[in-house]
Amino acid sequence: MTHAATHPLIRSLDRGAVLFVAAMATIAVAVPVLNLAVPPTSALHVSTYLVALFGKYACYALLALSIDLIWGYCGILSLGHGAFFALGGYAMGMYLMRQIGTRGVYANPILPDFMVFLNWHELPFAWYGFQHFAYAALMVVLVPGALAFVFGWFAFRSRVTGVYLSIITQALTYALMLGFFRNNFGFGGNNGLTDFKDILGFKVEAETTRAALFSISCLAVILGFFVCRTVVSSKLGKVLIAIRDAEARTRFLGYRVESYKLFVFTLSACIAGIAGALYVPQVGIINPSEFAPGNSIEEVIWVAIGGRGTLAGAAIGAVLVNYAKTYFTSGILAPYWLYILGGLFIAVTVLLPRGIVGSLLHWTALRRDRASAAAEEGVAEPLPAE
């Protein structure tokens, strides 16, 4: 009874999963300790800037997990997943803006500064309830999930697949970007939402808050990883892989392919929304540029480089690519970053088609199989009895 109840979770805890979770848990504890407990004069001290930067990488890792769940295991290549990330970020940004109150430039207790500047006299309906954290947290998941559900319901029922689905998802995020750029939509227009003060009563800029947000982001990556691993290790995951490899045959066997796609697409959007919500207080701003189609394409590249269909590889790919982006965009190579990213993607595609982690797993499996075969061949036949 106990084994059957915990079987999906146990299956998600293979050796690679344990290593990944242990590494994330160690980082979640070590970085805040090195930031808060170690004096700045020490070589082991981690600056607050790096804590915020690493927190941003953790949010990107969670976003990469959501993309790998649908692309790596169900074959849904979404080139608009940045839209769900941005919607979750805007939901959190609206909560943070409502917390400013009279500390804004115009000292209006209800209206954010940009609304006062535009001579708005009352709060738009969409902003109601965002003064409460619980409501904002609900919207972080509900808004991206609802959009994904509605979009997926129409797209999957119409059996839109492949490159056509990718183009539609890209059009969706572009349309949202244009909408959020408009000031009369009530989301800050081109400038977006910024100048945050507090989150749950704690100062956003405080070192302790930054450290706590980093640890929470790492914990979210661990939980997101468990959710994704549990899904792909279950019977549902086997059906998703069947849909990825042979959708028509899976439908012929009697499975409602549209329902499976809709579920995993909606779940993935909810995870992306959570990633966006954790991203905003650490970066300090959310604006329509997060909806840019180029961002969504770059996010797919993270997954491809790290290893599609590995989950941990997708998260690692997001961290590696963004670390490279931080490094190369801060020096003389800054104008050439996109060329570097494109070259890296081509090199990995040609030399490591399974991605970095996927290739390592493949080579390890080959070595294990060869060692096993050699051991079997080395067993001598027993001599017949005389």
C-alpha positions, 0 to 999 in steps of 0.5 A: 500500500505504501509502496504503491502510494509513493511509487511515482515520487520514488521513481522521480528520485533516480541518481541524476535527480538526487544529484540535481536536487542535492546541488540545488539545496546546497546552493540555496543554503550556501549562497545566502550564508556566504552573503549574510554571515561572511564579512565582505572582506573575506574571499568567500563573501558573495555580494548582494549583486551576485545573490540577485543575479543567481536568483534570476538564473534560478528563475530562468532554470524554472522557466526552462523546466516548464519548456522542457516538460512540453517540448522534451516529453510531448513534442510541443515546441512553444515559441511563446512561453515567455508570454506566460513568464511575463504574465506571472511577472506582471501579476507580482508587479501589480501586487508590488505596485499596490504596496507602494502607497503614499511613498510614491512620487505623487503620494497617492494611496491607491493609484500608482504613479504612472496612473496619476501622471496620466490623469487617471482618477480611479483604479482600473478593474483589473487591479482590484484585489492586488493589494492582497498577496494571496490574491496576487499569488492566485493570479500568478498561476491562474492568469497564465494557466487560463490563457494556456488552457483557452489557447490550447483548447482551440489549437489542439482541438484543431490539431494544429501541430509542428511548425504551425503551432510554433508560429501561432504561439509566437504570434500570441506573445507578439500580440500581448507585447503590443497590447501591454505597450499601450498606456490605456491598458493600465499596465504602465505602457512602455515603462512597465512596473518598477520602483518597488518598495516592499514584499510582504512587509519586507524591503525589497532592496534589503540584503536579507530579502534578496537572500530569502528570495534567492532561497525561495527561487531555488526551492521553487526549482526543486519543487518544479523539478519534482512535479515535472519528474513525477509527471514524466515518470508516471503512466501519463508521462509514457503517453506524452512520450508516445504522443511526441514520437507517434501522435497519429498512432497514439490517437489510433490506439484510443487516447484523447491526445488533445486532452493530454496536450492541453493538460501538460501545456496548462501545467507548463504555463502555470510553472512559467508564471511562478518563475516570472513572479519570482523573477520580478522582485529580484530584478526590480522591473517588469515591462513589455519587452519580456513578451518579445518573441526573441526571448521565447526563442532564446529560452528554447535554445537554453533547453536545446543546449542543456539537453531536451528531455532531461529536465535537469539538463534544461535547467543547467542549460538556462544557467550556463547560457545566461551566465555566458550572456552576463559575461559576454555582454559586459565587455568588448564582445557585447555587440556580438552576443547574439552571434555567439549564442547562435554559434553555440546553438549550431555547435551543440546541435551539430556536435551534441544533438542531445544537448550537453547533459543528454549527451553525457547521459547517452555516453554513460549508458553506452559505457555501461552497456559495453561493460556489461556486454564485456563482462558477459562475454568474459564468463567462461563456459563450465566444463562438462563433468567427466 
